[in-house]
């Protein structure tokens, strides 16, 4: 073979070698692109929404980033198991005049669950608490009754994302064209109810906690005394005494539900309201670790295990 032919063949081999090397590097580029995609799942680029799902059986330590107090710092140790999620909150470096910080869990829908206040002494404080939630972020706020969370909500701590975890994007309700209101008999989906949680883990076991019901619709003007008693060795007892009841619409009953933060429903009882009857009582119990109370007007023939009727009341703690 001539020297010119050998030179040409060598050039061809070099071209194929370069091409093979180039193809061999392609998976590295793909991996880099995948990591970038995961990072972009953060709902708010400034970190103001950082919901993650915690693994079962693995303890996770989360940094609580200070938002307005640069010298403050905090951590949350989180352990999720089959019974719920246990949290240990540690806060330090707070101003000397701080007496408490209210801790909340925020789920992927933006719904808030109170986890309890952290008592602060000499700038530091600890809280051990539980929640049935498995996907949430943690915020600490001076506000004692937060009902919504937005990036502009006044908070002093917010949980950071631990390394190796992806953020769950915030669920945004679909917005359609606005139309005029119409009357419909279509059942209301159970997930559409907004029920404030009562923070049952903070109640003293064995003692009654009294609260009231805010009524609306056909029960406007009615009264009810609610007594909630978490037992030391079992489920939580709920007793409700109704006064000044209004007659239920034909074919309907008033049903009382315990509602968990993740939309589990336990029917505690119902009242079949007859003409001339203006009082009633419901006694029930639930094993839900935390819950709110919901009253709905339901079809009297309904055997559903979750509410589908109109919400006409929810419980609030007496202040």
N, C-alpha and C positions, 0 to 999 in steps of 0.2 A: 504494500500500500504506500502511496506517495506521501511525502511530508505534508503537502497541502490538504490531502484527504484526512490525515490524522488530525490536523489542526481544526478542520471543519467538524469532525466527529466529537472532538473534545468540547467544542463550543455548544453543540447540541446537548451533550450530557450535562454541561454546566447550567443550561437553561432549564432542563427538566429537574435538576437538583434544587435550583432556586424556587421553582414552582412548588415542589413538594414541601420545601421548608415553609413557604408562605402558607400553604394549606394546613400544615401542622400547627401554625400559630393561631388559626381562626377560633378554636374553642376558647382560648384566653380572652379574645375580644368579646365573645358571646357572654362569658361569665361576667365581665365588667358591665356589660349592658344590662344584665339581669339584676345585678346589685343596684344599679342606678334606678331601675324600675321600682324595686322594693322601697327605696328611700322616698320616691315620689308618692307613696301611698299615704304619707303624712297629710292629714286634711288641711292643716294650717301650717304654712312653711315657718312661721315664727314659733312653732311648738305649742300653741295655745290649745290644741286638741291632741291628746296623747293617750287614747284608749288602747289597751292591749289585752289579749287573752292570756290569763295565767295558767300554766300547766298544772295538772293534778299530781300531787305527791312530790313536788319539787319546790323547795323554799327559794324565794326570789327576793333580793334586796333592791329596793328602788330608791333613787335619790330624789328628795323633794327640793326642787330648785326654788330659791327665794325670788320673788318677783319684784318687790319694792324695798326689802330690807337686805342690803348687801352683806351685812355681818351675820345674818341668820343662816342656819343650815338645818337640814332634817333628812331622816331616812324612814322608810317603811319596810318592814320585813313581812313578807306575804307568803302564806302557805295555804294552798287550796287542796281540799280533799272531798270525799263523797258527801260530807255533811255540810259543806259550805267553805267559806274563805276566812281564815284568821289573819288579823293584821296587828302588828305592833308598831306604833308611831313614836318616833323620838324627835323632838324639836329642841334646838339650842340657839344661843346667841340672839334671843329676842330682846327688845327694849325692856328695861326694868319695870316699867309701868304696865306691861302686858299681863293680863290675868288669865286669859284663855284664848285658844284658837279653835274654831269650829271646822271639823273635818268632814268632807263630803266625798262620796263616790259618784262619778258621772259616767253613764253608759254610752253606747255608740249612738243612741238616739238623742243624747243631750239631757236625758232625765237625771234628776239629782236624788240621791239617797243620803240622808244624814247618818254619819258614823259616830257622831258624838263629839263633845268638846274635849280638848286637851287642856287640863288645868296647868297654868304656867306659874312657876315660882322661881324668882331670881334668874329669869330669862330662859328657863328650861322646863320641859314637861314631857310626859309619856302617856300613851293611851293604848290599851289592849282591847280590841273589839272584833266583831265578826260581821259578815254580810253573806247572803246567799248568792251574790253576784260573782261571776267568773271573768267578766270582761268589763273593765272600767279604768278610769284614771282617778287620781286623788287630787283634790284641791283643799287648801286651808284658807279660811276666810275669817275676817273679824265679824262678818254678818252671821247672826244666829238663825235666820230663817230663809236661806236661799231657796228659791223655787225654780230658777232657770239659770243656765250657764251660757255665757257668751264670752268672746275674747275680751270684752270690756268689763266683765264682772269683776268686782273688787276682790282680789285674792292676794295672799302673801306667800303661798307655797303652791307649786304645781308639780306633779310627778313627771320625772324624766323617763325616757324609754331605755330600759336596760339593753346592753349590747346583745345583738343576736335576735331581737324581737322586732316584729313588724307592727306598725300602727294600723288599727282598724279604722277605715274611713268613716266619718260621721254620716249617719243615715239622714238623707234630706228628703222630706215629703215632696212628692210630685205636685207641681202647680199647674192647674189647668185653667181653662177659660171660666170666668165667673158667670154664673147663671142665676136667675131669680129663684128664691126659695120655693120649694114645693112640699106638699104633704105626702108622706110615703109610709107604708107599713113594712118596709124592708128592715130586717133585724140589723142592729148596730153591731159591727164586728167587735169581739171582746177586747182586742188590742187598742181600740180607739179611746178607751176610758183613761182619764187622767186622775190618778188617785194618790194623794200624798202619803208617804210612808210614816209610820208612827214611831220608828226607832225603838222597837220592843226590847232589844238587848239592853237598853239603858234603864228599863223599868226595874224596880226592886221586886225580886221574886217573893211570892207569898203575899204581897200587898196589892190592894186595889188601886188602880189609877183611873181617875174619873175624867171624862171628856164629854164633849157635846157633838151633836150632828148639825151640820148646815144643810137645811132642806131647801128644795126648789121644786118647781112644777106643781103637781097635784098635792104635794105635802108642804107647800109653803105655809108657814104659820104653826106647823106641828112642833112638838118638843120631844126630846129623848135624852134620857140619862144613860150613859155608857160606862160600864165598869170592866176594865181589863186586868186580869190577874195571871201573870206568868207563874206557873207552878214550879217548884224546885225539882220535882221528879217526873214531870210530864209536860203535856201540851199547855198552851195558853188558853185560859177560860175567858169567854166574852159574854157579857150579859147586857142586854139593851131593854130599857123600859120606855115605851112610847106613850106620849100624852097628847091630847088634842088631835088625834088622828083624823084625817079626812077620808071620806069614803073613796075606796079605789074605783077607778073606771070599770065599767062592766067587763067581766071576763078577765080581769087582771088581779095580780097579787103584788105585795111589796116583799122583795127578797133582799136579804143581807148577805154580803160576800166579804170574805177576807181575801185580799189581793197582795201577792208577793211582788218584789221589785222586778222579777222577770215574768210577770203576767201569769202566774199560777193562781187559780181561783178555788176557794173552798167555800161552799155554801153553808152558812151558819144557821139559817132558818128562814121562815117566811111568815107573813101575816096575811090572812084572808080577811079583808076588812069588810064587815057587814054594816048595813044601815043602823045608825044609833050607837055603834060601838066606837068609842073614842080612846080606848087604851089597849095596850098589848105588850107582850114580853117575849123576847127571844133569848134562849140560852144555848150557847154552842162552844166549841173549842177547836183549836187548830194547832198543828205541829210546825207551821211555818215559822222560821226564825225571826222574820220581820214581816210586817204587813200593814196595809191600810184597810179601812173599812169603806165599803161601797154599798149603797142602797139603790136598787133599780125597780122599775115597774115592769113586771113580766107577764106573759100570757099564763093564765091560771092552769092551762093544760100542759105547759112546758115541762119537760123532764131533762133539760139541758144541764150539763155540769159546769157551764160558764155563763155569765150574763150576756144577754143579747138585747135587752130592753133599754128604755131611756133611763139615764142616771138621774136620780132625784135626791141624792144626799151623799155626803162623805164626812168622816169623823175628823175633828180637830181637837188637839189637847187644850184643856182649859189653861189659860194664862193667869 
